Amino acid sequence: MAQAGPENEIITKISPDSVQATVSRLTGLVDAKGMRLFAVIDQREEARRAGLDLRETVLVLFGSPAAGTPVMEAAPLAALDLPLKVLI
């Protein structure tokens, strides 16, 4: 059985901004740092399409193929954690 350690912790922070403003701020930072924005998934909208209700929930996937590829080559299971994800 896997044990939780520092590498498996989830960090939670409260944003003083709205969900959309937080998404905009994060995606702007990703762009400014020269990283690649892979996807922005509006999970609330997807729930609505399925006839369900969900609070505002947006998943942002981003990273750097130049940095992530060598990591995944060295440790293929790292692909489960990459690209980086932030749930807003």
Rosetta constraint file for C-alpha pairs under 8 A:
AtomPair CA 4 CA 8 HARMONIC 5.71 0.50
AtomPair CA 4 CA 9 HARMONIC 7.12 0.50
AtomPair CA 5 CA 9 HARMONIC 6.58 0.50
AtomPair CA 15 CA 22 HARMONIC 6.96 0.50
AtomPair CA 17 CA 21 HARMONIC 5.82 0.50
AtomPair CA 17 CA 22 HARMONIC 5.86 0.50
AtomPair CA 18 CA 22 HARMONIC 6.04 0.50
AtomPair CA 19 CA 23 HARMONIC 6.15 0.50
AtomPair CA 19 CA 56 HARMONIC 6.90 0.50
AtomPair CA 19 CA 57 HARMONIC 7.66 0.50
AtomPair CA 19 CA 58 HARMONIC 7.67 0.50
AtomPair CA 19 CA 88 HARMONIC 6.27 0.50
AtomPair CA 20 CA 24 HARMONIC 6.14 0.50
AtomPair CA 21 CA 25 HARMONIC 6.07 0.50
AtomPair CA 22 CA 26 HARMONIC 6.08 0.50
AtomPair CA 22 CA 88 HARMONIC 7.37 0.50
AtomPair CA 23 CA 27 HARMONIC 6.03 0.50
AtomPair CA 23 CA 58 HARMONIC 7.62 0.50
AtomPair CA 23 CA 60 HARMONIC 7.67 0.50
AtomPair CA 23 CA 88 HARMONIC 7.07 0.50
AtomPair CA 24 CA 28 HARMONIC 6.01 0.50
AtomPair CA 25 CA 29 HARMONIC 6.29 0.50
AtomPair CA 26 CA 30 HARMONIC 6.22 0.50
AtomPair CA 27 CA 31 HARMONIC 6.21 0.50
AtomPair CA 27 CA 37 HARMONIC 7.18 0.50
AtomPair CA 27 CA 60 HARMONIC 7.99 0.50
AtomPair CA 28 CA 32 HARMONIC 6.07 0.50
AtomPair CA 29 CA 33 HARMONIC 6.10 0.50
AtomPair CA 30 CA 34 HARMONIC 6.48 0.50
AtomPair CA 30 CA 35 HARMONIC 5.36 0.50
AtomPair CA 30 CA 36 HARMONIC 6.97 0.50
AtomPair CA 30 CA 37 HARMONIC 6.84 0.50
AtomPair CA 30 CA 62 HARMONIC 7.26 0.50
AtomPair CA 31 CA 35 HARMONIC 5.78 0.50
AtomPair CA 31 CA 36 HARMONIC 6.97 0.50
AtomPair CA 31 CA 37 HARMONIC 7.38 0.50
AtomPair CA 35 CA 62 HARMONIC 6.88 0.50
AtomPair CA 35 CA 63 HARMONIC 5.42 0.50
AtomPair CA 35 CA 64 HARMONIC 5.15 0.50
AtomPair CA 36 CA 62 HARMONIC 5.56 0.50
AtomPair CA 36 CA 63 HARMONIC 5.39 0.50
AtomPair CA 36 CA 64 HARMONIC 5.83 0.50
AtomPair CA 36 CA 65 HARMONIC 7.75 0.50
AtomPair CA 37 CA 60 HARMONIC 7.80 0.50
AtomPair CA 37 CA 61 HARMONIC 6.30 0.50
AtomPair CA 37 CA 62 HARMONIC 4.48 0.50
AtomPair CA 37 CA 63 HARMONIC 6.77 0.50
AtomPair CA 38 CA 60 HARMONIC 7.83 0.50
AtomPair CA 38 CA 61 HARMONIC 5.37 0.50
AtomPair CA 38 CA 62 HARMONIC 5.19 0.50
AtomPair CA 38 CA 63 HARMONIC 7.56 0.50
AtomPair CA 39 CA 59 HARMONIC 7.90 0.50
AtomPair CA 39 CA 60 HARMONIC 5.90 0.50
AtomPair CA 39 CA 61 HARMONIC 5.17 0.50
AtomPair CA 39 CA 62 HARMONIC 7.07 0.50
AtomPair CA 40 CA 58 HARMONIC 6.83 0.50
AtomPair CA 40 CA 59 HARMONIC 5.77 0.50
AtomPair CA 40 CA 60 HARMONIC 4.60 0.50
AtomPair CA 40 CA 61 HARMONIC 6.45 0.50
AtomPair CA 41 CA 58 HARMONIC 5.53 0.50
AtomPair CA 41 CA 59 HARMONIC 5.06 0.50
AtomPair CA 41 CA 60 HARMONIC 6.44 0.50
AtomPair CA 42 CA 46 HARMONIC 6.53 0.50
AtomPair CA 42 CA 56 HARMONIC 7.92 0.50
AtomPair CA 42 CA 57 HARMONIC 6.28 0.50
AtomPair CA 42 CA 58 HARMONIC 4.60 0.50
AtomPair CA 42 CA 59 HARMONIC 6.63 0.50
AtomPair CA 43 CA 47 HARMONIC 6.12 0.50
AtomPair CA 43 CA 54 HARMONIC 7.74 0.50
AtomPair CA 43 CA 56 HARMONIC 7.55 0.50
AtomPair CA 43 CA 57 HARMONIC 5.42 0.50
AtomPair CA 43 CA 58 HARMONIC 5.64 0.50
AtomPair CA 43 CA 59 HARMONIC 7.16 0.50
AtomPair CA 44 CA 48 HARMONIC 6.25 0.50
AtomPair CA 44 CA 53 HARMONIC 7.02 0.50
AtomPair CA 44 CA 54 HARMONIC 5.14 0.50
AtomPair CA 44 CA 55 HARMONIC 6.25 0.50
AtomPair CA 44 CA 56 HARMONIC 5.52 0.50
AtomPair CA 44 CA 57 HARMONIC 5.58 0.50
AtomPair CA 44 CA 58 HARMONIC 7.35 0.50
AtomPair CA 45 CA 49 HARMONIC 6.30 0.50
AtomPair CA 46 CA 50 HARMONIC 6.54 0.50
AtomPair CA 47 CA 51 HARMONIC 6.40 0.50
AtomPair CA 47 CA 52 HARMONIC 4.98 0.50
AtomPair CA 47 CA 53 HARMONIC 6.00 0.50
AtomPair CA 47 CA 54 HARMONIC 6.35 0.50
AtomPair CA 48 CA 52 HARMONIC 5.01 0.50
AtomPair CA 48 CA 53 HARMONIC 5.87 0.50
AtomPair CA 48 CA 54 HARMONIC 7.64 0.50
AtomPair CA 56 CA 88 HARMONIC 7.98 0.50
AtomPair CA 57 CA 87 HARMONIC 7.04 0.50
AtomPair CA 57 CA 88 HARMONIC 5.70 0.50
AtomPair CA 58 CA 87 HARMONIC 5.85 0.50
AtomPair CA 58 CA 88 HARMONIC 5.09 0.50
AtomPair CA 59 CA 85 HARMONIC 6.86 0.50
AtomPair CA 59 CA 86 HARMONIC 5.86 0.50
AtomPair CA 59 CA 87 HARMONIC 4.56 0.50
AtomPair CA 59 CA 88 HARMONIC 6.22 0.50
AtomPair CA 60 CA 85 HARMONIC 5.62 0.50
AtomPair CA 60 CA 86 HARMONIC 5.24 0.50
AtomPair CA 60 CA 87 HARMONIC 6.38 0.50
AtomPair CA 60 CA 88 HARMONIC 7.79 0.50
AtomPair CA 61 CA 83 HARMONIC 6.12 0.50
AtomPair CA 61 CA 84 HARMONIC 5.69 0.50
AtomPair CA 61 CA 85 HARMONIC 4.63 0.50
AtomPair CA 61 CA 86 HARMONIC 6.70 0.50
AtomPair CA 62 CA 83 HARMONIC 5.62 0.50
AtomPair CA 62 CA 84 HARMONIC 5.35 0.50
AtomPair CA 62 CA 85 HARMONIC 6.49 0.50
AtomPair CA 63 CA 68 HARMONIC 7.29 0.50
AtomPair CA 63 CA 82 HARMONIC 7.53 0.50
AtomPair CA 63 CA 83 HARMONIC 5.28 0.50
AtomPair CA 63 CA 84 HARMONIC 5.72 0.50
AtomPair CA 64 CA 68 HARMONIC 5.84 0.50
AtomPair CA 64 CA 83 HARMONIC 7.82 0.50
AtomPair CA 65 CA 69 HARMONIC 5.52 0.50
AtomPair CA 66 CA 70 HARMONIC 7.40 0.50
AtomPair CA 67 CA 71 HARMONIC 7.02 0.50
AtomPair CA 68 CA 72 HARMONIC 6.24 0.50
AtomPair CA 68 CA 82 HARMONIC 7.07 0.50
AtomPair CA 68 CA 83 HARMONIC 7.47 0.50
AtomPair CA 69 CA 73 HARMONIC 6.10 0.50
AtomPair CA 70 CA 74 HARMONIC 6.15 0.50
AtomPair CA 71 CA 75 HARMONIC 5.99 0.50
AtomPair CA 71 CA 76 HARMONIC 7.66 0.50
AtomPair CA 71 CA 78 HARMONIC 6.89 0.50
AtomPair CA 72 CA 76 HARMONIC 4.53 0.50
AtomPair CA 72 CA 77 HARMONIC 6.91 0.50
AtomPair CA 72 CA 78 HARMONIC 5.40 0.50
AtomPair CA 72 CA 79 HARMONIC 5.76 0.50
AtomPair CA 77 CA 81 HARMONIC 7.83 0.50
AtomPair CA 78 CA 82 HARMONIC 6.33 0.50
AtomPair CA 79 CA 83 HARMONIC 7.31 0.50
